[in-house]
């Protein structure tokens, strides 16, 4: 069986202060979105709200009947995902700073 530890000098952590953090804040909005699951959830919520607005507009689907109910369901779920994603990301950002 192999070992998980390396004997080479290049793999040794040279930091001496145990309070140093390995966390590096992302650079720009694109980096923040790529590194954050919570922001991806918020973007998914925006897509759900847009789908709900599309269903309610009646462009490719008939207005009324069950389509309005589905539009409301998508919009409600989307709003919840946006809220959960942004509040969660804000909380983690606050705790890290």
C-alpha atoms as one frame of an Amber mdcrd trajectory, in Angstrom:
protein
   0.000   0.000   0.000   1.155   3.508  -0.736   1.483   6.425   1.584  -0.268
   9.782   1.356   2.687  11.757   2.681   5.529  12.958   0.500   9.167  13.111
   1.481  10.186  15.747  -1.041  11.019  19.261   0.080   8.733  20.892  -2.508
   5.556  19.495  -0.971   6.253  20.891   2.505   4.063  23.782   3.631   6.410
  26.645   4.488   3.885  28.806   6.347   4.739  29.315   9.991   1.662  31.209
  11.182  -1.286  28.875  11.846  -3.752  31.770  11.586  -3.068  32.271   7.856
  -5.987  31.410   5.657  -5.850  29.504   2.392  -8.988  31.342   1.226  -8.419
  33.824  -1.575 -11.375  35.989  -2.556 -12.410  35.567  -6.200 -11.480  38.247
  -8.691 -14.479  39.827 -10.355 -18.087  38.748 -10.651 -17.307  35.884 -13.028
 -14.851  34.362 -10.568 -17.332  34.686  -7.729 -20.064  32.936  -9.725 -17.728
  30.152 -10.888 -16.599  29.429  -7.316 -19.951  29.693  -5.524 -22.733  27.132
  -5.535 -25.026  29.605  -3.773 -24.668  32.180  -6.546 -25.382  29.458  -9.107
 -28.568  28.652  -7.182 -29.528  32.350  -7.324 -28.925  32.385 -11.089 -31.098
  29.291 -11.407 -33.786  31.206  -9.534 -33.541  34.040 -12.033 -34.015  31.514
 -14.838 -37.093  30.104 -13.075 -38.594  33.588 -12.748 -37.925  34.212 -16.444
 -39.594  30.911 -17.356 -42.582  31.911 -15.242 -42.783  35.282 -16.979 -42.514
  33.563 -20.362 -45.329  31.136 -19.504 -47.493  34.008 -18.318 -46.868  36.065
 -21.462 -48.694  33.610 -23.714 -46.211  33.797 -26.592 -45.884  30.068 -27.344
 -48.431  28.713 -24.889 -52.086  29.648 -24.498 -52.931  32.108 -21.734 -55.059
  31.074 -18.804 -55.968  27.563 -17.693 -53.087  25.614 -16.124 -50.356  27.696
 -17.742 -51.000  30.581 -15.362 -50.696  28.229 -12.409 -47.392  26.876 -13.714
 -46.183  30.429 -14.306 -46.925  31.281 -10.681 -45.213  28.093  -9.464 -42.069
  28.825 -11.463 -41.999  32.453 -10.315 -42.460  31.478  -6.654 -39.754  28.796
  -6.757 -37.466  31.210  -8.590 -37.965  33.930  -5.995 -37.221  31.428  -3.234
 -34.040  30.242  -4.942 -32.877  33.814  -5.501 -33.507  34.669  -1.863 -31.808
  31.516  -0.541 -28.793  31.900  -2.812 -28.175  35.579  -2.135 -28.822  35.407
   1.617 -26.597  32.323   1.945 -23.808  33.916  -0.084 -24.126  37.161   1.873
 -23.943  35.293   5.167 -20.812  33.402   4.131 -19.222  36.601   2.791 -19.978
  38.348   6.091 -18.491  35.503   8.149 -15.317  35.391   6.041 -14.625  39.115
   6.215
